[in-house]
Amino acid sequence: MMNNSETPKNLTYRDAGVDIEAGDRLVDDIKIISQGTHRPEVLGSIGGFSALFELKRYKNPVLVSATDGVGTKLLLANQLNKHEGVGIDLVAMCVNDLIVCGGEPLFFLDYVASGKLDLPILKKVITSIGEGCQQAGAALVGGETAEMPGMYTKGDYDLAGFAVGVVEKSAIIDGSQIKPGDAIIALGSQGPHSNGYSLIRKIIEVSQTPLDSVFDNGKTLADILMQPTRIYVKSVRALCQKNPVHGIAHITGGGLLENIPRILPKHTCAELKSWQWPRIFHWLQQHGNIEQTEMARTFNCGIGMIVIVAAEHLNSSIELLREHGELAWPLGQITHSDSEEPMVMIQSNN
């Protein structure tokens, strides 16, 4: 039997490393941030057990969903104490996947996990999630903030995002309309976006390059690497409403070689012309001694998304995308292939 001297004190959740009050303060901040992303279809507000969203304006709606994270770019964000853009990365990785079928992003949820809630840092992260939602036109309807001592080391956190959208069934873009003779349009990226950062961090380690080295136009290497993923929602949706689009691919993990074939029909090949890589990709290739094929299947190499249209719509599509702020250019064409499996061929880059 335990005597009085052995009786433990009255333990609380705080003694176990979880600060409920800090979590409540963060939720209050999230409520304010979410107001800036409000859509009229949202019923209620953040704080309930679930979110309600009323579908409107669609005759035969099909729901579209996507989920993703930011990956090891978060380790670089922690190392540099640059957290202002990773929430945009989180939203972008989800909504850019969602729009490839022609969908309109409706709402977004996030999952934030850490060993210890660092309110100033997490507020920056969630503020940038709200900014990403505004760029995408999606409502931030809630999520989950988990404080899990023992699961994460001090200062570490992880992010996951979940986006839901809608598309008219008759307007779904699934790549089935792609045919030989179609034109391929490239949409420029903002650096590596959120992919390949395990290799990027290895290259920095091996080359021993200081992250505060001035890299380009007064920007440091850190500035270039921490640029948030570009959100293509509004420009791509504007194009879909104006011209028939046969296929869209978001260039993420797997790069150009693995993402483009995902939308191609059998017996087709995407022939890509040479294009000018942004300097950061030349730097990565040089300092990592990376082969050309490895570059094309790891990084976006300056292309964040590709759009496939009929050849007669090439010029008008590029003009519209540029009017909406995109760096867009003709990248190549679709040709017939004797191979049943879809292929990508890239002319030698400089």
PALODREN-359106 format. One record per residue (C-alpha): residue in three letters; x, y, z. Coordinates in steps of 0.02 Angstrom, whole numbers, plus 50000, padded with zeros to 5 digits. Layout:
% residues N
ALAXYZ
...
% end
This chain:
% residues 350
MET500005000050000
MET500625017549955
ASN500945028750106
ASN500575047350107
SER502365052050062
GLU502205041949903
THR500555049549849
PRO500815059449688
LYS500165077049670
ASN498565080149573
LEU499205078549395
THR498515089249255
TYR498625088649065
ARG499885102849077
ASP501015091649182
ALA501005079449036
GLY501555093348918
VAL499885098548843
ASP499295116448866
ILE497415117048837
GLU497335135748867
ALA498655139048734
GLY497665128248613
ASP496095138348651
ARG497015154648616
LEU497605147648449
VAL495825142748403
ASP495275160648438
ASP496615166748317
ILE496045154048187
LYS494255160448198
ILE494855178048154
ILE495935171648010
SER494525161047940
GLN493375176147929
GLY494475182947789
THR494135167247687
HIS492255166447715
ARG491095160547576
PRO489195162647585
GLU488965143747571
VAL489795140947741
LEU488515137747879
GLY489055141448056
SER490825145448113
ILE492415137148175
GLY492255128848344
GLY490995115048314
PHE491355096548291
SER491185097848102
ALA490955110747964
LEU489405113247858
PHE489455119047678
GLU487935121447565
LEU488165117047381
LYS487445130047262
ARG487465134747077
TYR487815117147014
LYS486585106346916
ASN487485089746926
PRO488885092447052
VAL490315080247078
LEU491365082747234
VAL493255083147215
SER494485080547357
ALA496355081647383
THR497555080247529
ASP499405083847547
GLY500755091047658
VAL502295102047644
GLY503605088647678
THR505385091947733
LYS505295109947676
LEU504655112347854
LEU506375107447921
LEU507145121347820
ALA505795133347881
ASN506245128948061
GLN508105130548028
LEU507865147747952
ASN506425153048065
LYS505445157247906
HIS503665151247933
GLU502685164647841
GLY502465155047677
VAL502275136747725
GLY500395138547750
ILE500255144447569
ASP501275129047520
LEU500035118047613
VAL498515125447527
ALA499355125647357
MET499865107447361
CYS498035102747388
VAL497065114947279
ASN498265113547131
ASP497935094747133
LEU496075098147145
ILE495935109646993
VAL496735097546869
CYS495015089846843
GLY494215106946821
GLY493595108247000
GLU493225123947099
PRO493975123547275
LEU492605126047404
PHE493365123847575
PHE494975118847662
LEU495435110547826
ASP497145109247907
TYR497985097748032
VAL499405105248135
ALA500395093948250
SER501815098648366
GLY502665092848524
LYS502385109548609
LEU501265123448546
ASP502325138548499
LEU500925151148477
PRO501915164848384
ILE502575152248256
LEU500925143048233
LYS499995159448214
LYS501165163948069
VAL500845146847993
ILE498965147848007
THR498935165847947
SER499815160047789
ILE498565145847772
GLY497215159147772
GLU498175168947640
GLY498285153347533
CYS496425150447550
GLN496085168147495
GLN497175165647341
ALA496225149647301
GLY494495156547340
ALA494215142747468
ALA493475144747640
LEU494535139647789
VAL493195130347886
GLY494235122348023
GLY495445108548061
GLU496385101048206
THR497825107248313
ALA498685093048407
GLU499985095248543
MET500885078648566
PRO502385078948682
GLY503555064448645
MET502995062748464
TYR503955078048402
THR505575085848463
LYS505525103448532
GLY505165116248396
ASP504625103648265
TYR502895103548189
ASP502025095148043
LEU500615100547928
ALA499295091447827
GLY497955099547721
PHE496285093747651
ALA495355102647510
VAL493615099147444
GLY492945106147281
VAL491585103447154
VAL491435101746965
GLU489975099546848
LYS489955081446792
SER489895086946610
ALA491425098146635
ILE492615085446714
ILE494365085946638
ASP495095068446642
GLY496325068146496
SER495215057246388
GLN495075071246257
ILE496965072546234
LYS497515067646059
PRO499025069045944
GLY499235086845881
ASP498675094946045
ALA499775108846113
ILE500615108746284
ILE500725124946384
ALA501925127446530
LEU501495138146682
GLY503045144346772
SER503425139446951
GLN504065149647097
GLY505635139447128
PRO505565121247184
HIS503855123847266
SER503685110047398
ASN504545095247317
GLY506285087947321
TYR506795096347484
SER507615080847558
LEU508805081247409
ILE508955100247420
ARG509455099147602
LYS510725085647559
ILE511475096647422
ILE511635111147544
GLU512475099647671
VAL513695092247544
SER514125108847462
GLN514225117847630
THR513395132947551
PRO512805146047678
LEU510935148947662
ASP511205167747681
SER512285168247524
VAL511675181547403
PHE510965171647258
ASP509975181847134
ASN509385199947123
GLY509855203047303
LYS508905187747365
THR509795174747469
LEU509795156147436
ALA508585154547583
ASP507405167247504
ILE507365157447341
LEU507095140547424
MET505725146847540
GLN504665154747405
PRO502915147447428
THR502115136047300
ARG501155145747169
ILE499265143847174
TYR498585142146997
VAL496735141047038
LYS496055157446973
SER497055157946811
VAL496715139646766
ARG494865141146807
ALA494755156746700
LEU495535147046556
CYS494345132346579
GLN492865144146569
LYS493505151846407
ASN494315137846305
PRO494105118946298
VAL495495111246403
HIS495965093246366
GLY497125089946513
ILE498025097746661
ALA499475091046765
HIS500155098046928
ILE502045095546929
THR502435089747106
GLY503385074647175
GLY503965064247028
GLY504295079746925
LEU503875080946740
LEU504265062846699
GLU503015055146819
ASN501615067946831
ILE501245071346647
PRO500935052946600
ARG499595052046735
ILE498405061646622
LEU498925054846450
PRO497915041746355
LYS498765025846293
HIS499865027246138
THR500255045546164
CYS501875054846199
ALA502135072346270
GLU503595079746174
LEU504305094446271
LYS505425107446191
SER506935114346283
TRP506565128746401
GLN507595140346509
TRP507745133746686
PRO507735146346829
ARG509475148146901
ILE509075138647061
PHE508875122446964
HIS510555124546876
TRP511315127647048
LEU510535111947120
GLN511095101346972
GLN512865108046978
HIS513135106947166
GLY512295089947179
ASN513085082947020
ILE511335077246971
GLU510975068846805
GLN509695076746688
THR508435062646708
GLU508545063546897
MET508205082246890
ALA506655079646782
ARG505915066446897
THR506305075547060
PHE506015094047027
ASN504795104446925
CYS506295112946840
GLY505335129146826
ILE503645122146773
GLY502305121246908
MET500875115546798
ILE500545110646618
VAL498945112946519
ILE498495103546359
VAL497345111646231
ALA496925109546048
ALA498235117745937
GLU497005130945876
HIS496765137046056
LEU498625138346097
ASN498895157046071
SER497265162846149
SER497555151446300
ILE499305158246330
GLU498675176046312
LEU497295173046440
LEU498485164746564
ARG499695179246549
GLU498275191546578
HIS497975182546743
GLY499775184646796
GLU500525168146741
LEU502205165646658
ALA501545154546517
TRP502365148246358
PRO502165134546225
LEU503075119146288
GLY502775106046154
GLN501475094646081
ILE500625077846097
THR501155064645970
HIS500705046545934
SER501735033046019
ASP501885014745974
SER502055010946159
GLU500445007546251
GLU501115016446405
PRO501065035546394
MET502775043546374
VAL503675059946401
MET505135065246293
ILE506145080746337
GLN507355089246219
SER509055092146296
ASN509005107446409
ASN510395120146429
% end
